[in-house]
Amino acid sequence: MRNKGIIAKEIVELSEIRSAYNHYLGSHRGLTEVENTTQVQHNKKIITAALRVLYVELEQSGKAVSALKAQPAIKTVEYSALERNAILHFNRDKRFTITE
């Protein structure tokens, strides 16, 4: 039996590939290039079948991996006194302007 973490990693990778295939199929290029579109559709079917197998394997191995439910970590940037001072002086200096 494989590790749940490895199965979850494979699920994420295959989901990203399937997402890229969906993006290609929805693009103008996907509508005009028939041979590539046919190949991508075939590959997408194979990946979808593999994903189904992986999800079944994950369910049979026990409860779902907590990494799939984990919330993204929010990192706050803490500036040092020197960095804060440099930012304040830069913002106060009228020679530098932010243009878009």
Secondary structure, DSSP 4 states (H G I P E B T S, - for coil): ---HHHHHHHHHHHHHHHHHHHHHHHSHHHHH-HHHHHHHHHHHHHHHHHHHHHHHHHHHTSSPPHHHHPPPPP------HHHHHHHHHHHH-TT-----
